[in-house]
């Protein structure tokens, strides 16, 4: 065991899980970022953005970090702020997972809700960002990390590519969710810079506007660009080979099926990426190594994605789709999971 003195020293070196393998040798592997502190990938970019701001003189001792967040970025910034002696204010809305909001408070963050109705559950990305920018501008000691347009966001994920290449012979295809874009495009950029480029397939919810098409509401948390929000510069279209949309029903059914067949809890956005990868796995070239970055686990969504009452109330429950995903998981079970059986 390695002795560390900071929680952020525990970032990285997350495991890779083989979920599926075709008869032609194509593998679907999951980079399980929930094994980072805070249970999410975004602590990587939170640390990167703060260290970058310190280097550029934008954050000074005792300063104040402000960010608009749906939860996981805020959790990462709360940890980094606590370690480095900064105040942290998270501008949030009630669309965020309640456990993420509670955890940010527990880590010392101040929460500021947008809008007058704190009981509402609408996604308010644009309003959050406008308020965070205004709050930072009004405080001389404050810095708005502005994750959607901060180059240090993507840089924080360069280590994901390094870790993947240390564990695997190659990465042929990346199929992952696009929220700010940092995790997918930061990883893809580093792979390309190392001379090991991958085919990049971005996944966003139906209703998100990053890949075009009509906007609308969606429930996948921490991913996509809702109508009215600005697509940030962290979404690097020059690296994108294909953009795909996935419904909340399909994303959540996939997460639920994996939980019941493998005992592995994935967040809803990861469920969406895995759904796309599973449905297309047989179409990829034989012997391909396909990787999905699982940005967080499902433990934060026990009262939503994994709660039948909540799912039913929001018309998202689809036992038929869960059965279809379970069948694909059995069809593509790796050789060491030949005993994989349907969930009861």
ZIJOWO-V40320 format. One record per helix or strand of 2 or more residues. SS is the DSSP state (H for helix, E for strand). FROM is the first residue (numbers start at 1). TO is the last residue. If there is no record, write none. Layout:
ss=<SS | SS>
from=<FROM | FROM>
to=<TO | TO>
This chain:
ss=<H | E | E | H | H | H | E | H | E | H | E | H | E | H | H | H | E | H | E | H | E | H | H | E | E | H | H | H | H>
from=<7 | 16 | 27 | 33 | 37 | 43 | 64 | 72 | 87 | 98 | 110 | 125 | 142 | 147 | 151 | 158 | 173 | 182 | 199 | 237 | 242 | 248 | 268 | 289 | 296 | 298 | 308 | 319 | 335>
to=<10 | 21 | 32 | 35 | 39 | 55 | 68 | 84 | 92 | 106 | 113 | 137 | 144 | 149 | 155 | 167 | 177 | 193 | 205 | 239 | 246 | 262 | 283 | 294 | 297 | 301 | 313 | 331 | 337>
